[in-house]
């Protein structure tokens, strides 16, 4: 298992005040998506559609272990706009 970047912890912390684990997980993934979109990870030049990110298993397992109630496992999407994010991609993202 690859080591995740430390800044992931700040996303988990930002989601803590929400009322349910489902809302917390959604918040973490939304914040992660914003960070990746801002850094243009997987964004194709001239393509108006934003990518759909599939996160590494390490991220999914971390988020599910921290916010573990009411987990439902959805299959990964498989269309043209899918970008499979790696742990290496996450390490390349600069933190402000």
Secondary structure, DSSP 4 states (H G I P E B T S, - for coil): -PPPPTTHHHHHHHHTTSSSHHHHHHHHHHHHHHHHHHTTTTPPTT--SPPEEE--HHHHHHHHHHS-TT---PPPP-STTEEE--HHHHHHS---
